[in-house]
Amino acid sequence: MRIVKNKQDFDRIFHEGFRGGSHLSRVVWAPSREAEGRVAFVAPKRIGNAVARNRSKRVLRACAAEAGFPERGKDVVLMATPHTKSAKHDDVVKSLRLSMRRAEDAARKGDCK
């Protein structure tokens, strides 16, 4: 799994990207500059302390491959919500797929941000 690592790529994804979300996850994606897609995992401070944020990112990483991330030709940022860390695995997988579908719908409509 290829990972988005540098600040410039994060800034580009958040600036140019399309967003979608559900109660367990948020997704922002932008077309990749590489053939292979990349993914990043984010847990904002509002989720809680470092233990809670790390737990949320572990849950996202475990569910991302099963949900089909990273997608070819897309750079994707997967964001946790306060409910991610305690959710069931299957629910998070469904949530990631739903969030991505909503972001892709926004892209088709031309809605940015």
Secondary structure, DSSP 4 states (H G I P E B T S, - for coil): --B--SHHHHHHHHHH-EEEE-SSEEEEEEE-SSSS-EEEEE--GGG-SHHHHHHHHHHHHHHHHHHTPSPTTEEEEEEE-TTGGGS-HHHHHHHHHHHHHHHHHHHHHT---
